[in-house]
Amino acid sequence: MQQQESPTDRIIVAVTIFGKEYGFACAPEEKNQLEKAAALLNEKMQEVRNIGRIVGQERTTLMAGIMLAKELIQTRSATQQIWNEAQNDTTRLITHVDINANLSETDNF
């Protein structure tokens, strides 16, 4: 049976996003990732603001979220392509080894 976290296992992490402080509850081991995620969101929101065409925090947040989602999709696609290439390379290598092993067996007869 898996033990569930109790509310006391959580901590509150304060992060600043777009000049405003927010508190988020998380497990202690998630603190570093939460801080990095908030910093990345803040960075994207600053980037959107610096472009100058988006007005308002809500729209800036939405645009930053879309930008981050686009980056995630691109990263997943690139990762999938690398994975597929690795599988293909592995299949070719196994086939090559099998062929050489079969040739070695026939040479022994």
PANUFI-152544 format. One line per 5 residues: their letters; for each residue z, y, x of N, C-alpha, C. Coordinates in Angstrom, 1 decimal. Each point is the difference from the previous one (the first is absolute). Example, Ala and Ser with C-alpha at 12.3 -4.5 7.8 and 13.67 -1.06 7.14 Angstrom:
<atoms>
AS = 7.8 -5.7 13.2 0.0 1.2 -0.9 0.0 1.2 0.9 ~ -0.7 1.1 -0.4 0.0 1.1 0.9 0.8 1.1 -0.8
</atoms>
This chain:
<atoms>
MQQQE = 0.0 -1.2 0.8 0.0 1.2 -0.8 0.0 1.2 0.9 ~ -0.9 1.0 -0.3 -0.1 1.2 0.8 1.0 1.0 -0.5 ~ 0.7 0.6 1.0 1.0 1.0 -0.3 -0.7 1.4 -0.3 ~ 0.3 0.6 -1.1 -0.6 1.3 -0.3 0.8 1.1 0.7 ~ -0.8 1.1 0.3 0.7 1.2 0.5 0.9 0.6 -1.0
SPTDR = 1.1 0.5 0.4 0.9 0.8 -1.0 -0.3 1.4 0.3 ~ 0.3 0.9 -1.0 -0.3 1.4 0.2 0.7 0.6 1.2 ~ 1.1 -0.6 0.5 0.6 0.5 1.2 -0.7 -0.3 1.2 ~ -1.0 -0.9 0.0 -0.8 -0.3 1.1 -1.1 1.1 0.3 ~ -0.1 0.9 -0.9 -1.0 1.1 0.1 0.6 1.2 0.6
IIVAV = -0.9 0.8 0.6 0.4 1.3 0.6 -0.9 1.0 -0.6 ~ 0.4 1.3 0.1 -0.8 1.1 -0.4 -0.6 0.6 1.2 ~ -1.3 0.2 0.0 -0.7 0.6 1.1 -0.5 1.3 -0.4 ~ 0.3 1.1 0.7 -0.5 1.3 -0.4 -1.2 0.3 0.9 ~ -1.1 0.4 -0.7 -1.3 0.3 0.6 -0.4 1.3 -0.5
TIFGK = -0.8 0.7 0.8 -0.6 1.3 -0.5 -1.5 -0.2 -0.1 ~ -0.5 0.3 -1.2 -1.4 0.0 -0.3 -0.4 1.3 -0.5 ~ -1.0 0.6 0.7 -0.5 1.3 -0.5 1.0 1.0 -0.2 ~ 1.0 0.0 0.9 1.0 1.0 0.0 1.2 -0.2 -1.0 ~ 0.0 -1.1 -0.6 1.1 -0.3 -1.0 0.6 -1.4 0.4
EYGFA = 1.4 0.0 -0.1 0.7 -1.2 0.4 0.2 -0.9 -1.2 ~ -0.2 -1.3 0.3 0.1 -1.1 -1.0 0.9 -1.0 0.6 ~ 0.7 -0.7 -0.9 0.8 -1.2 0.4 -0.5 -1.2 -0.6 ~ -0.2 -1.0 0.8 -0.5 -1.3 -0.5 0.9 -1.1 0.4 ~ 0.3 -0.9 -0.9 0.8 -1.2 0.3 -0.8 -1.1 0.6
CAPEE = 0.5 -0.6 1.0 -0.7 -1.2 0.6 1.0 -0.8 0.7 ~ -0.5 -1.2 0.4 0.8 -0.9 0.8 0.1 0.6 1.4 ~ 1.1 -0.2 0.8 0.1 0.6 1.3 -1.2 -0.3 0.9 ~ -0.5 -1.2 -0.1 -1.1 -0.4 0.9 -1.3 0.6 -0.4 ~ -0.1 0.6 -1.2 -1.2 0.7 -0.4 0.0 1.5 0.3
KNQLE = 1.1 0.5 0.6 0.1 1.5 0.2 -1.1 0.5 0.9 ~ -0.3 -0.6 1.1 -1.0 0.4 0.9 -1.4 0.1 -0.6 ~ -0.3 -1.0 -0.8 -1.3 0.0 -0.7 -0.1 1.1 -1.0 ~ 1.1 0.2 -0.8 0.0 1.0 -1.0 -0.1 1.4 0.7 ~ 0.6 0.2 1.1 -0.1 1.3 0.7 -1.4 0.2 0.5
KAAAL = -0.6 -1.0 0.5 -1.4 0.1 0.5 -1.0 0.2 -1.2 ~ 0.2 -0.6 -1.1 -0.8 0.2 -1.2 0.1 1.4 -0.5 ~ 1.2 0.5 -0.1 0.2 1.4 -0.4 -0.7 1.0 0.9 ~ 0.2 -0.3 1.3 -0.7 0.9 1.0 -1.5 0.0 -0.1 ~ -0.5 -1.2 -0.3 -1.5 -0.1 -0.2 -0.4 0.7 -1.2
LNEKM = 0.7 -0.2 -1.1 -0.3 0.8 -1.2 0.0 1.5 0.2 ~ 1.1 0.4 0.7 0.1 1.4 0.3 -1.1 0.5 0.8 ~ -0.4 -0.7 1.0 -1.2 0.3 0.8 -1.2 0.2 -0.8 ~ -0.3 -1.0 -0.9 -1.2 0.1 -0.8 0.1 1.2 -1.0 ~ 1.1 0.3 -0.5 0.2 1.1 -0.9 -0.3 1.3 0.8
QEVRN = 0.5 0.1 1.2 -0.3 1.2 0.8 -1.5 0.1 0.3 ~ -0.6 -1.1 0.3 -1.4 -0.1 0.2 -0.8 0.6 -1.2 ~ 0.4 -0.5 -1.2 -0.7 0.4 -1.2 0.2 1.5 -0.2 ~ 1.3 0.5 0.2 0.3 1.4 -0.1 -0.9 0.9 0.9 ~ -0.1 -0.5 1.3 -0.8 0.7 1.0 -1.5 0.1 -0.3
IGRIV = -0.5 -1.0 -0.8 -1.4 0.1 -0.4 -0.2 1.2 -0.9 ~ 1.0 0.3 -0.9 0.0 1.3 -0.7 -0.6 0.0 -1.4 ~ -0.6 -1.2 -0.4 -0.7 0.0 -1.3 0.9 -0.5 -1.1 ~ 1.1 -0.7 0.3 0.9 -0.6 -1.0 1.2 1.0 -0.2 ~ 0.3 0.3 -1.2 1.1 0.9 -0.3 1.0 -0.8 -0.8
GQERT = 1.3 0.2 0.3 1.1 -0.6 -0.7 0.4 -1.3 0.7 ~ 1.4 -0.2 -0.1 0.5 -1.2 0.7 -0.4 -1.3 -0.7 ~ -0.1 0.0 -1.3 -0.4 -1.3 -0.7 -1.4 -0.4 0.5 ~ -0.9 0.9 0.0 -1.4 -0.3 0.4 0.0 -0.3 1.4 ~ 0.8 0.6 0.8 0.0 -0.3 1.5 0.5 -1.4 0.2
TLMAG = 1.1 -0.3 -0.7 0.5 -1.4 0.1 -1.0 -1.0 -0.5 ~ -0.7 0.2 -1.1 -1.0 -0.9 -0.4 -1.1 -0.2 1.0 ~ -0.5 1.1 0.6 -1.1 -0.1 0.9 0.5 -0.7 1.3 ~ 1.2 0.3 0.4 0.6 -0.7 1.2 0.1 -1.5 -0.3 ~ 0.4 -0.4 -1.2 0.1 -1.4 -0.4 -1.4 -0.6 0.0
IMLAK = -1.0 0.7 -0.5 -1.3 -0.6 0.0 -0.5 -0.2 1.5 ~ 0.2 1.0 0.8 -0.4 -0.1 1.4 0.7 -1.2 0.7 ~ 1.3 -0.2 -0.3 0.7 -1.1 0.6 -0.5 -1.4 -0.5 ~ -0.3 0.0 -1.3 -0.6 -1.2 -0.6 -1.3 -0.3 0.6 ~ -0.9 1.0 0.2 -1.3 -0.2 0.6 0.2 -0.6 1.4
ELIQT = 0.9 0.5 0.8 0.3 -0.5 1.3 0.4 -1.4 0.0 ~ 0.9 -0.4 -1.0 0.5 -1.3 -0.2 -1.2 -1.0 -0.3 ~ -0.9 0.4 -0.9 -1.1 -0.8 -0.4 -0.9 -0.2 1.2 ~ -0.3 1.0 0.8 -0.8 -0.1 1.2 0.6 -0.9 1.0 ~ 1.4 0.1 0.2 0.7 -0.9 0.9 -0.1 -1.4 -0.4
RSATQ = 0.2 -0.2 -1.3 0.0 -1.4 -0.6 -1.4 -0.6 0.2 ~ -1.0 0.8 -0.2 -1.4 -0.5 0.2 -0.3 -0.3 1.4 ~ 0.4 0.8 0.9 -0.2 -0.3 1.5 0.8 -1.2 0.4 ~ 1.2 -0.1 -0.5 0.8 -1.2 0.3 -0.6 -1.3 -0.5 ~ -0.6 0.1 -1.3 -0.6 -1.2 -0.5 -1.3 -0.3 0.8
QIWNE = -0.7 1.0 0.4 -1.2 -0.3 0.8 0.4 -0.7 1.3 ~ 1.0 0.5 0.7 0.5 -0.6 1.2 0.5 -1.4 -0.2 ~ 0.7 -0.2 -1.1 0.4 -1.4 -0.4 -1.1 -0.9 -0.2 ~ -1.0 0.4 -0.7 -1.2 -0.8 -0.3 -0.7 -0.3 1.3 ~ -0.2 0.9 0.9 -0.6 -0.2 1.3 0.8 -1.0 0.8
AQNDT = 1.3 0.1 0.0 0.9 -0.9 0.7 -0.2 -1.5 -0.5 ~ 0.0 -0.1 -1.4 -0.2 -1.3 -0.6 -1.4 -0.6 0.4 ~ -1.0 0.9 0.0 -1.4 -0.5 0.4 0.0 -0.4 1.5 ~ 0.6 0.8 0.8 0.1 -0.4 1.5 0.8 -1.3 0.2 ~ 1.1 -0.2 -0.8 0.7 -1.2 0.1 -0.8 -1.2 -0.4
TRLIT = -0.7 0.2 -1.1 -0.8 -1.1 -0.6 -1.1 -0.4 1.1 ~ -0.6 1.0 0.6 -1.1 -0.3 1.0 0.6 -0.7 1.2 ~ 1.2 0.4 0.4 0.7 -0.6 1.2 0.3 -1.4 -0.3 ~ 0.6 -0.3 -1.2 0.3 -1.4 -0.4 -1.2 -0.8 -0.1 ~ -1.1 0.5 -0.5 -1.2 -0.7 -0.1 -0.5 -0.3 1.4
HVDIN = 0.0 0.9 0.9 -0.4 -0.1 1.4 0.8 -1.1 0.7 ~ 1.3 0.0 -0.2 0.9 -0.9 0.6 -0.3 -1.4 -0.6 ~ -0.2 -0.1 -1.3 -0.3 -1.3 -0.6 -1.3 -0.6 0.6 ~ -1.0 0.9 0.1 -1.3 -0.5 0.5 0.2 -0.5 1.4 ~ 0.7 0.8 0.9 0.2 -0.5 1.4 0.8 -1.2 0.0
ANLSE = 1.0 -0.2 -0.9 0.8 -1.2 0.0 -0.8 -1.2 -0.4 ~ -0.9 0.2 -0.9 -0.9 -1.1 -0.5 -1.0 -0.4 1.1 ~ -0.5 1.0 0.8 -0.9 -0.3 1.1 0.7 -0.7 1.1 ~ 1.3 0.3 0.2 0.7 -0.6 1.1 0.3 -1.5 -0.4 ~ 0.2 -0.2 -1.3 0.3 -1.4 -0.5 -1.3 -0.8 0.2
TDNF = -1.1 0.5 -0.4 -1.3 -0.8 0.2 -0.4 -0.2 1.4 ~ 0.4 0.9 0.9 -0.2 -0.2 1.4 0.8 -1.1 0.6 ~ 1.1 -0.3 -0.6 0.9 -1.1 0.5 -0.5 -1.4 -0.4 ~ -0.9 -0.1 -0.9 -0.5 -1.3 -0.4 -1.1 -0.5 0.8
</atoms>
